[in-house]
Amino acid sequence: MSSPNVVTVHPSVPVKSVKELIALAKARPGDLNYGAGGAGATPHLAAELFKYMADVRIVRINYKGTGPAMIGLLSGEVHLMFPGLGSIAPHLKQGKVRPLAVTTPKRSRLAPDLPAVAEFIPGYASESVIGFFAPGRTPTATINRLNREINQVMKTIDPEKLFHSGVEPTATTPEEFAEFIRSEMERMGSLIKSAGFSS
């Protein structure tokens, strides 16, 4: 299963697209800020990855958790945030904040009207992935059976229930999931080093 983050701005920020956000950030380096509630969490890394790949300077405002950061966004204390879709969805529906794009590699079925950041910044991707793990010495036959059973159960879950939580169901093989983890660790590791991300 995976969950996108959403590039979200306070209504006072005069942008309606990622392209406009990048232009504004380049025109006013260091003036814009974003809220994040947890060093190394997906909203933090999504924002830092955005800054790095778009080559813009947006200041991070630290909060003690996602809840306080969300309050900061809703009140206009911060200009933007990269929250998970599940947590920001009620506020989007009420029009309290403006969504610009999802952070998944492509548009998400959860928010089909929103573009992906990658449409403006090629190669950009950041998403929360939910997976199942087993101890390293678990026999392959057991892993494969667990995988089959989990994928079978996922087929019985009403996708709408997951969508309302901001989670998109996906089924993979153990090998595909292992390769995804490996490639993401390599990709994000090199980006973190190159960008000099700090906690």
N, C-alpha and C positions, 0 to 999 in steps of 0.2 A: 504494500500500500504506500501511496505517496501523498504529500500535501504541499501545495504551493504556498509561497509567501506572496504578498501583494504589495507592490509599491504604492503607498497610500499617502496623500498629502492633505493637510488642513485646508479647508476652503479658502482661507486667506492667501494661499500661495497661488500666484497667477499663472498656473500651468494646467494644461489638460492632456498632456502626453509626455512620454518619456523624452522624446526629442526636445520638447519645450523645457522640461526639467533640466536636461543637460545644458541647454543653451543658457538658462538662467543661472545655473551653478557656475558655468564658465565666465559669465558676465559679472558675477558677484562672488568671487572665490572666498570661502570662509564665512560668508554671511548666512548661508543656510545651515540648518542643523537637523539631526535625526535622533530619535529616541530609541534606546535599546536597553533591555533589562536582563542582561546576563552575558558575560564575556564568553565568546565561543559558541553561543547558541545560534541557531539558524538565522534569526532576524539580524543579529549582529554581523555574521559572516556574509549574509546576502547584501547588506548595506556596504560593507567594506569592499566586497568584490565589485559592486556597482561603481563605487568611487574609483577603484583602481582601473577597471576596464574602460570607464568613461573618461578617465583622467580629469576628475573634478575634485575640488576640496569642499567637503561637507563635514561639519563638526559633529562628533558623536557626543550626545548627552546621556550620561549613565543614570539608570534607575535601578532600584532594588526590586527587580521583577518586571514581567511583562505587563501586569495590571497597572502599576504606576506609570509605566511608559505609555500605555494606551490612554490613560487619563491625561498625560502630558500632550498627546496628539489631539485628543478631543477638545481640550481647552485652548489649544493654540500655543501652548508653552514650547512645543517643538514644531518644526515645519513638516516633517515627514517621518515615516516609519516603514519597516518591512515586516509587518506582522503576519502570522499564519492566517490563512483564509477563514478557518473555523472561528478564530477569536474576533476577527474584524467584521465578519459577515453581517451581524445585526446592525452595526453602525453604518455599514454601506447601504443597507436597505432603507435606513432612516435618513440617509443623505447627510449624515453628520461629518463625513469625510469623503474625499474623492479618490477612487481607485484609478491608477494609471496603467498597470500591467501586472501580469503574474510572472514569477521567477522561474517557473519550470521551463525546460528547453523549448517546448512548443506550447501552444494554447492549451488550456486545461478544459476538460469536459465540465469541470465544476464552475467555471466562469467563462463560457465560450465567447462572450462579447469582448473580453479583455485581451489585448495583444500580449505576446510574450516579450519580455525585455530583450530577448535575443533577436527580435525583429529590428531593434534599434542598435543593439550592441552584439554583433555576431559572436557566438560562442559562449555567451553568458548563460549560466544555469545554476540555480540553487534551489533545493527542495528538501523537505523533511521526508525521510524514508523510514517506514516502519517494517521491520523484518523479524524473523524468528531465528534464534541461534541455539546451538547445542554444544556441549563440551567437545573439545578437539578430537578426542579419541572415540567418539560415537561411530559405530560401524556404518559404512556407506549404505547398506541395505536399510538400516533404521532411519537414516537421514532421508533416503528416497521415499520410504513409506510415510514418514511424517509430512514430507513435501506434498505427496499425493493427497493425503487426508486434509491438510490445511487448504490446499487449492480447491478441493471438493467442497469443503465447508464454505469457503468464500463465494462459491457459485450460488449458495442458498441464501446469502445475505442480500436483502433489498438494497440495491445501490443508492437509492434515495436517502436511506438512513445514514449511510456513510457520507454522502454528499453534503447533508446538513451539518455534518461535523467537520467539513472541509477536507475529507479524506477520499482519495480515488483508489478503488481496488485494482490491484495488478497482480497477475500470477506469473511466477518465474520458476525456473529450475534451480536447484542448489548451485549448479555451476554458473548460471547466469547471474545469480545474486552475488556469489563470491567474486566474480569478475567485476561487477558493478562496484562493490566495496573497494576492491583493489584499485580500480581506475580512479574512483573518487578520492581515495586517500592520496594517490599520486598527484592528481590534478590540483586538489585543494592544498596539499602540502607545498607544492611548488609555488602556487599563487600566494600563499601565506608568507613564504620566505621572500618572494620577489617584492611583494607589497609592503613587507615589514609590519604586518598587522601586530597590534599590541593589545593586551587585555585591559 
